[in-house]
Amino acid sequence: MNSKKQTRIVWGINIGFWLLLVVLLSMALFKDNRYPDAGYFKHFLQILMGVGLILVPGIYVNTLVLIPRFLAQKKYVYYLLGILGLVGIWTPIAFYLDNWLDVIFFDHDEDELQLSIFPQGFAVLFMVMAMSTFVNLSYRWFFQLNKIVQLENEHLNTELVLLKNQINPHFFFNTLHNLYSLALVKSDDAPQVILKLSDMMRYTIYDCKEKQVLLTQEIEYLQNYISLQKIRLHERGSITFNIDIIDERATIAPLLLIVFLENAFKHGLETLTNGAYIKVTLKADEHLIRFRLENNYDAEERHSSGGVGLENVHRRLDLLYGTQYQLDISDEQGVYKVDLYINN
C-alpha cells in the first residue's frame, strides 16, 4: 500500500469517527430534550463546538501521546493511569466549557452550574476515550497486517526468482554441451542449434521476467527444447507432442513444465537403447490447463524422481497457484507419468 493511499485511509477513518461521534451525541442530547424551546440548529452548533472544544483535545492527547508512548509499548498500567489522569483532569474543564456553551446558545445562567451531571460527564468522556482507543488500535492493526502481507509477497517474489534461476543454468549447461559436441564433428545442425538456443535464451532472459506468460510462448520453448534434443540424440526413440489449445489467451508461469521434459530425456530416452518413448499432451481451454507426460525408462536402474528440479517445481506451484492446481505423479514398472492440472 503506497503512502498516498494510506493517508486517504487515515483521513477516512478520522472523518468517519467524528461523524459517528456527532451523530451519537445528537441522538443522546435530542432524546434528553435538555432545552426543548431551542431549535435544532442551535443544538447542532452546540454539539459541533462541544466536540471541537471538549472532545478533540482529549482524544488526540490519547491517540498521539498515550497510545504510542504507553499502550503500543505494552506499558498497560502506565496507559491506564494516563487515561484516568487525562479524564480526571479534563472532565472539570469539559464541564465548565459545556456550561459556557449553554450560556452562549441557550441563555443559561452561568451561575447555575449543574453539578449533578459531573459524574455523568466523567463516564461519557471515559467511554469516548475508550472508543478512540479502539478505533486507533483497529487501524494500527490493519496497517500492520498490510505491512506483513507486503513483506510476505516480497519474500515470495524473491524466492520465485531464486527457484527460476536454479532451473535455467542446468538447462543451458546441457544445451551448450550439446552444441560443443556438434561443433566437434562439424555438423550442419550447429547453426540451427545456435538459432534455437538464441530464441530460448531471449525467452528466459526477457519474457520470463513476468509472473505469467502466454501458454503459446511456453509451448514454443518446449518445442525448441525437443528439437535440440532430437538433433543431439539423432532421432533416437519416439517423441510425440500433442497440442490442443482452445483459448489462445491462456497463461502459465514461465519455465514450469520444462523440468518434467528434462527428466524424461535424462532418465528415459538418454539411457534406453531400444523402445524409448516420450509422450506429451498439452491442452488448455478458458478454465483449465492440462499437461500430461509419459516416458519409459530402464526399470533395473534406480530411477531418480527429479531431485532439486522437481522439488523446485512443487515449491513454485505452491507459491504461484496455492490450491488452484493438482499434480499427480506415478512411477510403476518402468513407466513414469506426470499429470498436472492448473485452473486458468
ZIUR-V933819 format. One record per residue. N is the residue number from 0. RES is the residue in three letters. SS is DSSP state (~ for helix, > for strand, _ for the rest). Layout:
BEGIN
n=(N/N)
res=(RES/RES)
ss=(SS/SS)
END
This chain:
BEGIN
n=(0/1/2/3/4/5/6/7/8/9/10/11/12/13/14/15/16/17/18/19/20/21/22/23/24/25/26/27/28/29/30/31/32/33/34/35/36/37/38/39/40/41/42/43/44/45/46/47/48/49/50/51/52/53/54/55/56/57/58/59/60/61/62/63/64/65/66/67/68/69/70/71/72/73/74/75/76/77/78/79/80/81/82/83/84/85/86/87/88/89/90/91/92/93/94/95/96/97/98/99/100/101/102/103/104/105/106/107/108/109/110/111/112/113/114/115/116/117/118/119/120/121/122/123/124/125/126/127/128/129/130/131/132/133/134/135/136/137/138/139/140/141/142/143/144/145/146/147/148/149/150/151/152/153/154/155/156/157/158/159/160/161/162/163/164/165/166/167/168/169/170/171/172/173/174/175/176/177/178/179/180/181/182/183/184/185/186/187/188/189/190/191/192/193/194/195/196/197/198/199/200/201/202/203/204/205/206/207/208/209/210/211/212/213/214/215/216/217/218/219/220/221/222/223/224/225/226/227/228/229/230/231/232/233/234/235/236/237/238/239/240/241/242/243/244/245/246/247/248/249/250/251/252/253/254/255/256/257/258/259/260/261/262/263/264/265/266/267/268/269/270/271/272/273/274/275/276/277/278/279/280/281/282/283/284/285/286/287/288/289/290/291/292/293/294/295/296/297/298/299/300/301/302/303/304/305/306/307/308/309/310/311/312/313/314/315/316/317/318/319/320/321/322/323/324/325/326/327/328/329/330/331/332/333/334/335/336/337/338/339/340/341/342/343)
res=(MET/ASN/SER/LYS/LYS/GLN/THR/ARG/ILE/VAL/TRP/GLY/ILE/ASN/ILE/GLY/PHE/TRP/LEU/LEU/LEU/VAL/VAL/LEU/LEU/SER/MET/ALA/LEU/PHE/LYS/ASP/ASN/ARG/TYR/PRO/ASP/ALA/GLY/TYR/PHE/LYS/HIS/PHE/LEU/GLN/ILE/LEU/MET/GLY/VAL/GLY/LEU/ILE/LEU/VAL/PRO/GLY/ILE/TYR/VAL/ASN/THR/LEU/VAL/LEU/ILE/PRO/ARG/PHE/LEU/ALA/GLN/LYS/LYS/TYR/VAL/TYR/TYR/LEU/LEU/GLY/ILE/LEU/GLY/LEU/VAL/GLY/ILE/TRP/THR/PRO/ILE/ALA/PHE/TYR/LEU/ASP/ASN/TRP/LEU/ASP/VAL/ILE/PHE/PHE/ASP/HIS/ASP/GLU/ASP/GLU/LEU/GLN/LEU/SER/ILE/PHE/PRO/GLN/GLY/PHE/ALA/VAL/LEU/PHE/MET/VAL/MET/ALA/MET/SER/THR/PHE/VAL/ASN/LEU/SER/TYR/ARG/TRP/PHE/PHE/GLN/LEU/ASN/LYS/ILE/VAL/GLN/LEU/GLU/ASN/GLU/HIS/LEU/ASN/THR/GLU/LEU/VAL/LEU/LEU/LYS/ASN/GLN/ILE/ASN/PRO/HIS/PHE/PHE/PHE/ASN/THR/LEU/HIS/ASN/LEU/TYR/SER/LEU/ALA/LEU/VAL/LYS/SER/ASP/ASP/ALA/PRO/GLN/VAL/ILE/LEU/LYS/LEU/SER/ASP/MET/MET/ARG/TYR/THR/ILE/TYR/ASP/CYS/LYS/GLU/LYS/GLN/VAL/LEU/LEU/THR/GLN/GLU/ILE/GLU/TYR/LEU/GLN/ASN/TYR/ILE/SER/LEU/GLN/LYS/ILE/ARG/LEU/HIS/GLU/ARG/GLY/SER/ILE/THR/PHE/ASN/ILE/ASP/ILE/ILE/ASP/GLU/ARG/ALA/THR/ILE/ALA/PRO/LEU/LEU/LEU/ILE/VAL/PHE/LEU/GLU/ASN/ALA/PHE/LYS/HIS/GLY/LEU/GLU/THR/LEU/THR/ASN/GLY/ALA/TYR/ILE/LYS/VAL/THR/LEU/LYS/ALA/ASP/GLU/HIS/LEU/ILE/ARG/PHE/ARG/LEU/GLU/ASN/ASN/TYR/ASP/ALA/GLU/GLU/ARG/HIS/SER/SER/GLY/GLY/VAL/GLY/LEU/GLU/ASN/VAL/HIS/ARG/ARG/LEU/ASP/LEU/LEU/TYR/GLY/THR/GLN/TYR/GLN/LEU/ASP/ILE/SER/ASP/GLU/GLN/GLY/VAL/TYR/LYS/VAL/ASP/LEU/TYR/ILE/ASN/ASN)
ss=(_/_/~/~/~/~/~/~/~/~/~/~/~/~/~/~/~/~/~/~/~/~/~/~/~/~/~/~/~/~/~/~/_/_/_/_/_/_/_/~/~/~/~/~/~/~/~/~/~/~/~/~/~/~/~/~/~/~/~/~/~/~/~/~/~/~/~/~/~/~/~/_/_/_/_/~/~/~/~/~/~/~/~/~/~/~/~/~/~/~/~/~/~/~/~/~/~/~/~/~/~/~/~/~/~/~/_/_/_/_/_/_/_/_/~/~/~/~/~/~/~/~/~/~/~/~/~/~/~/~/~/~/~/~/~/~/~/~/~/~/~/~/~/~/~/~/~/~/~/~/~/~/~/~/~/~/~/~/~/~/~/~/~/~/~/~/~/~/~/~/~/~/~/~/~/~/~/~/~/~/~/~/~/~/_/_/_/_/_/~/~/~/~/~/~/~/~/~/~/~/~/~/~/~/~/_/~/~/~/_/_/_/>/>/~/~/~/~/~/~/~/~/~/~/~/~/~/~/~/~/~/~/~/_/_/_/_/>/>/>/>/>/>/>/>/_/_/_/_/_/>/>/_/_/_/_/_/~/~/~/~/~/~/~/~/~/~/~/~/_/_/_/_/_/_/_/>/>/>/>/>/>/>/>/_/_/_/>/>/>/>/>/>/>/>/>/_/_/_/_/_/_/_/_/_/_/~/~/~/~/~/~/~/~/~/~/~/~/~/~/~/_/_/_/>/>/>/>/>/>/>/>/_/_/>/>/>/>/>/>/>/>/>/_)
END
